């Protein structure tokens, strides 16, 4: 698995960074399409062992690979920065600030850092589906690698989100 991640780390890391920062449907769709093509390439690659792919699939689908997770790290404020923030003077510019709504607050839509996490789970499930569909798991004893996927698949079937349930209900 390390070999698989190390060789494609920059590719995965770039896509996952885009997913964590973007909330545009067009950008997310392009990332999803790119990941779909990566799935097809990994499934066709004969030089990648199936065991490595199954471990990678489990890590992606269960979101247990820390380097490839969508959680953003919050910047910690140092005591010096806290002091500078407390000493700031009120705004004295001629041009006023942006208008506020009726309650007096400038409200923006809140978005979670995990908004696009379903794309990663879908990527892992799609790779697992392709491995099953192309019967790459019939030739060897892959039961220890497939058994941990059962709870993840059950959770996806019970999910309230249609996007997560959809890939599993096609066949």
C-alpha positions as YAML, in Angstrom:
chain: A
units: angstrom
residues:
- id: 1
  name: UNK
  ca: [0.00, 0.00, 0.00]
- id: 2
  name: UNK
  ca: [2.82, 2.37, 0.81]
- id: 3
  name: UNK
  ca: [4.20, 1.86, -2.69]
- id: 4
  name: UNK
  ca: [0.81, 2.69, -4.18]
- id: 5
  name: UNK
  ca: [0.35, 5.81, -2.09]
- id: 6
  name: UNK
  ca: [3.92, 7.05, -2.46]
- id: 7
  name: UNK
  ca: [3.83, 6.88, -6.24]
- id: 8
  name: UNK
  ca: [0.46, 8.59, -6.55]
- id: 9
  name: UNK
  ca: [0.66, 10.78, -3.43]
- id: 10
  name: UNK
  ca: [0.96, 14.05, -5.31]
- id: 11
  name: UNK
  ca: [-1.98, 13.19, -7.54]
- id: 12
  name: UNK
  ca: [-4.23, 12.17, -4.66]
- id: 13
  name: UNK
  ca: [-3.05, 14.98, -2.42]
- id: 14
  name: UNK
  ca: [-3.78, 17.63, -5.06]
- id: 15
  name: UNK
  ca: [-7.25, 16.26, -5.78]
- id: 16
  name: UNK
  ca: [-8.09, 15.97, -2.08]
- id: 17
  name: UNK
  ca: [-6.88, 19.51, -1.41]
- id: 18
  name: UNK
  ca: [-9.10, 20.80, -4.19]
- id: 19
  name: UNK
  ca: [-12.04, 18.86, -2.73]
- id: 20
  name: UNK
  ca: [-11.41, 20.27, 0.73]
- id: 21
  name: UNK
  ca: [-11.30, 23.89, -0.42]
- id: 22
  name: UNK
  ca: [-13.83, 24.01, -3.25]
- id: 23
  name: UNK
  ca: [-17.59, 24.06, -2.97]
- id: 24
  name: UNK
  ca: [-18.30, 24.54, -6.67]
- id: 25
  name: UNK
  ca: [-20.30, 21.76, -8.30]
- id: 26
  name: UNK
  ca: [-18.27, 22.05, -11.49]
- id: 27
  name: UNK
  ca: [-14.93, 21.62, -9.70]
- id: 28
  name: UNK
  ca: [-16.21, 18.74, -7.57]
- id: 29
  name: UNK
  ca: [-17.61, 17.03, -10.67]
- id: 30
  name: UNK
  ca: [-14.24, 17.37, -12.44]
- id: 31
  name: UNK
  ca: [-12.45, 15.87, -9.42]
- id: 32
  name: UNK
  ca: [-14.96, 13.04, -9.30]
- id: 33
  name: UNK
  ca: [-14.45, 12.35, -13.00]
- id: 34
  name: UNK
  ca: [-10.67, 12.39, -12.52]
- id: 35
  name: UNK
  ca: [-10.96, 9.92, -9.65]
- id: 36
  name: UNK
  ca: [-13.19, 7.72, -11.81]
- id: 37
  name: UNK
  ca: [-10.44, 7.57, -14.42]
- id: 38
  name: UNK
  ca: [-7.87, 6.79, -11.70]
- id: 39
  name: UNK
  ca: [-10.07, 3.88, -10.61]
- id: 40
  name: UNK
  ca: [-10.10, 2.48, -14.13]
- id: 41
  name: UNK
  ca: [-6.33, 2.90, -14.40]
- id: 42
  name: UNK
  ca: [-5.66, 1.20, -11.07]
- id: 43
  name: UNK
  ca: [-7.96, -1.68, -11.96]
- id: 44
  name: UNK
  ca: [-6.22, -2.20, -15.32]
- id: 45
  name: UNK
  ca: [-2.70, -1.92, -13.88]
- id: 46
  name: UNK
  ca: [-1.26, -5.43, -13.59]
- id: 47
  name: UNK
  ca: [1.81, -4.25, -11.68]
- id: 48
  name: UNK
  ca: [-0.17, -3.21, -8.60]
- id: 49
  name: UNK
  ca: [-0.91, -6.22, -6.37]
- id: 50
  name: UNK
  ca: [-4.57, -6.77, -5.55]
- id: 51
  name: UNK
  ca: [-3.72, -6.95, -1.81]
- id: 52
  name: UNK
  ca: [-2.34, -3.40, -1.96]
- id: 53
  name: UNK
  ca: [-5.43, -2.21, -3.78]
- id: 54
  name: UNK
  ca: [-7.73, -3.77, -1.19]
- id: 55
  name: UNK
  ca: [-5.83, -2.21, 1.71]
- id: 56
  name: UNK
  ca: [-5.92, 1.14, -0.12]
- id: 57
  name: UNK
  ca: [-9.67, 0.76, -0.80]
- id: 58
  name: UNK
  ca: [-10.33, 0.08, 2.87]
- id: 59
  name: UNK
  ca: [-8.25, 3.09, 3.92]
- id: 60
  name: UNK
  ca: [-10.04, 5.42, 1.52]
- id: 61
  name: UNK
  ca: [-13.57, 4.11, 2.14]
- id: 62
  name: UNK
  ca: [-13.16, 4.13, 5.92]
- id: 63
  name: UNK
  ca: [-11.35, 7.50, 5.83]
- id: 64
  name: UNK
  ca: [-8.55, 6.09, 7.97]
- id: 65
  name: UNK
  ca: [-5.55, 7.35, 5.97]
- id: 66
  name: UNK
  ca: [-4.58, 10.58, 7.73]
- id: 67
  name: UNK
  ca: [-2.58, 12.03, 4.83]
- id: 68
  name: UNK
  ca: [-5.54, 11.70, 2.49]
- id: 69
  name: UNK
  ca: [-8.31, 12.94, 4.76]
- id: 70
  name: UNK
  ca: [-10.29, 16.09, 4.08]
- id: 71
  name: UNK
  ca: [-10.02, 17.55, 7.57]
- id: 72
  name: UNK
  ca: [-8.44, 20.97, 7.52]
- id: 73
  name: UNK
  ca: [-5.99, 21.79, 10.24]
- id: 74
  name: UNK
  ca: [-6.88, 24.92, 12.15]
- id: 75
  name: UNK
  ca: [-4.18, 27.48, 12.61]
- id: 76
  name: UNK
  ca: [-3.43, 28.08, 16.25]
- id: 77
  name: UNK
  ca: [-3.18, 31.67, 17.41]
- id: 78
  name: UNK
  ca: [-0.10, 32.49, 19.38]
- id: 79
  name: UNK
  ca: [-0.28, 34.75, 22.45]
- id: 80
  name: UNK
  ca: [1.43, 37.53, 20.49]
- id: 81
  name: UNK
  ca: [-1.23, 37.35, 17.78]
- id: 82
  name: UNK
  ca: [-3.97, 37.40, 20.44]
- id: 83
  name: UNK
  ca: [-2.48, 40.57, 21.89]
- id: 84
  name: UNK
  ca: [-2.35, 42.24, 18.47]
- id: 85
  name: UNK
  ca: [-5.97, 41.34, 17.81]
- id: 86
  name: UNK
  ca: [-7.06, 42.81, 21.13]
- id: 87
  name: UNK
  ca: [-5.22, 46.11, 20.44]
- id: 88
  name: UNK
  ca: [-6.82, 46.75, 17.05]
- id: 89
  name: UNK
  ca: [-8.55, 50.07, 16.74]
- id: 90
  name: UNK
  ca: [-12.10, 50.46, 15.48]
- id: 91
  name: UNK
  ca: [-12.58, 51.13, 11.78]
- id: 92
  name: UNK
  ca: [-12.27, 54.83, 10.88]
- id: 93
  name: UNK
  ca: [-12.44, 54.67, 7.10]
- id: 94
  name: UNK
  ca: [-14.72, 56.91, 5.04]
- id: 95
  name: UNK
  ca: [-16.11, 54.01, 3.02]
- id: 96
  name: UNK
  ca: [-18.40, 51.96, 5.25]
- id: 97
  name: UNK
  ca: [-18.23, 48.21, 5.63]
- id: 98
  name: UNK
  ca: [-20.36, 45.87, 3.57]
- id: 99
  name: UNK
  ca: [-24.07, 46.19, 4.37]
- id: 100
  name: UNK
  ca: [-25.46, 43.77, 6.90]
- id: 101
  name: UNK
  ca: [-28.79, 41.99, 6.98]
- id: 102
  name: UNK
  ca: [-31.75, 42.96, 9.19]
- id: 103
  name: UNK
  ca: [-30.30, 41.45, 12.34]
- id: 104
  name: UNK
  ca: [-27.08, 43.41, 11.93]
- id: 105
  name: UNK
  ca: [-24.85, 40.47, 11.09]
- id: 106
  name: UNK
  ca: [-23.09, 39.74, 7.86]
- id: 107
  name: UNK
  ca: [-24.08, 36.10, 7.60]
- id: 108
  name: UNK
  ca: [-22.37, 33.76, 5.18]
- id: 109
  name: UNK
  ca: [-23.34, 30.20, 4.53]
- id: 110
  name: UNK
  ca: [-21.54, 27.78, 6.82]
- id: 111
  name: UNK
  ca: [-19.80, 24.90, 5.15]
- id: 112
  name: UNK
  ca: [-18.09, 21.99, 6.77]
- id: 113
  name: UNK
  ca: [-14.59, 20.85, 5.93]
- id: 114
  name: UNK
  ca: [-16.09, 17.42, 5.30]
- id: 115
  name: UNK
  ca: [-18.66, 18.59, 2.77]
- id: 116
  name: UNK
  ca: [-17.05, 16.67, -0.09]
- id: 117
  name: UNK
  ca: [-15.96, 13.61, 1.89]
- id: 118
  name: UNK
  ca: [-18.57, 11.54, 0.06]
- id: 119
  name: UNK
  ca: [-16.47, 11.88, -3.12]
- id: 120
  name: UNK
  ca: [-13.62, 10.03, -1.43]
- id: 121
  name: UNK
  ca: [-15.88, 7.29, -0.10]
- id: 122
  name: UNK
  ca: [-17.41, 6.97, -3.55]
- id: 123
  name: UNK
  ca: [-13.90, 6.67, -5.02]
- id: 124
  name: UNK
  ca: [-13.03, 3.82, -2.66]
- id: 125
  name: UNK
  ca: [-16.32, 2.03, -3.25]
- id: 126
  name: UNK
  ca: [-16.01, 2.44, -7.00]
- id: 127
  name: UNK
  ca: [-12.54, 0.86, -6.94]
- id: 128
  name: UNK
  ca: [-13.85, -2.01, -4.81]
- id: 129
  name: UNK
  ca: [-16.78, -2.46, -7.20]
- id: 130
  name: UNK
  ca: [-14.48, -2.62, -10.23]
- id: 131
  name: UNK
  ca: [-12.26, -5.19, -8.50]
- id: 132
  name: UNK
  ca: [-15.31, -7.35, -7.79]
- id: 133
  name: UNK
  ca: [-16.78, -6.84, -11.24]
- id: 134
  name: UNK
  ca: [-13.59, -7.84, -13.05]
- id: 135
  name: UNK
  ca: [-13.28, -10.91, -10.85]
- id: 136
  name: UNK
  ca: [-9.81, -10.03, -9.59]
- id: 137
  name: UNK
  ca: [-10.74, -11.40, -6.17]
- id: 138
  name: UNK
  ca: [-11.55, -14.94, -7.34]
- id: 139
  name: UNK
  ca: [-8.02, -16.15, -7.99]
- id: 140
  name: UNK
  ca: [-6.56, -15.84, -4.48]
- id: 141
  name: UNK
  ca: [-7.59, -15.92, -0.84]
- id: 142
  name: UNK
  ca: [-8.61, -12.30, -0.23]
- id: 143
  name: UNK
  ca: [-11.10, -12.91, 2.55]
- id: 144
  name: UNK
  ca: [-8.99, -11.15, 5.25]
- id: 145
  name: UNK
  ca: [-8.91, -8.08, 3.00]
- id: 146
  name: UNK
  ca: [-12.59, -8.13, 2.05]
- id: 147
  name: UNK
  ca: [-14.07, -8.83, 5.51]
- id: 148
  name: UNK
  ca: [-13.30, -5.33, 6.91]
- id: 149
  name: UNK
  ca: [-15.24, -3.84, 3.99]
- id: 150
  name: UNK
  ca: [-18.53, -5.45, 5.08]
- id: 151
  name: UNK
  ca: [-19.36, -2.90, 7.86]
- id: 152
  name: UNK
  ca: [-18.51, -0.04, 5.49]
- id: 153
  name: UNK
  ca: [-20.81, -1.45, 2.83]
- id: 154
  name: UNK
  ca: [-23.59, -1.91, 5.42]
- id: 155
  name: UNK
  ca: [-23.18, 1.69, 6.57]
- id: 156
  name: UNK
  ca: [-23.40, 2.88, 2.98]
- id: 157
  name: UNK
  ca: [-26.60, 0.92, 2.40]
- id: 158
  name: UNK
  ca: [-28.13, 2.45, 5.52]
- id: 159
  name: UNK
  ca: [-26.96, 5.98, 4.63]
- id: 160
  name: UNK
  ca: [-29.55, 8.68, 4.21]
- id: 161
  name: UNK
  ca: [-27.59, 10.30, 1.40]
- id: 162
  name: UNK
  ca: [-28.63, 9.04, -2.01]
- id: 163
  name: UNK
  ca: [-25.22, 9.76, -3.54]
- id: 164
  name: UNK
  ca: [-23.56, 7.19, -1.24]
- id: 165
  name: UNK
  ca: [-26.28, 4.58, -1.72]
- id: 166
  name: UNK
  ca: [-26.50, 4.94, -5.50]
- id: 167
  name: UNK
  ca: [-23.27, 3.13, -6.58]
- id: 168
  name: UNK
  ca: [-24.15, 0.08, -4.49]
- id: 169
  name: UNK
  ca: [-27.75, -0.26, -5.67]
- id: 170
  name: UNK
  ca: [-26.98, -0.35, -9.42]
- id: 171
  name: UNK
  ca: [-26.44, -4.11, -9.73]
...
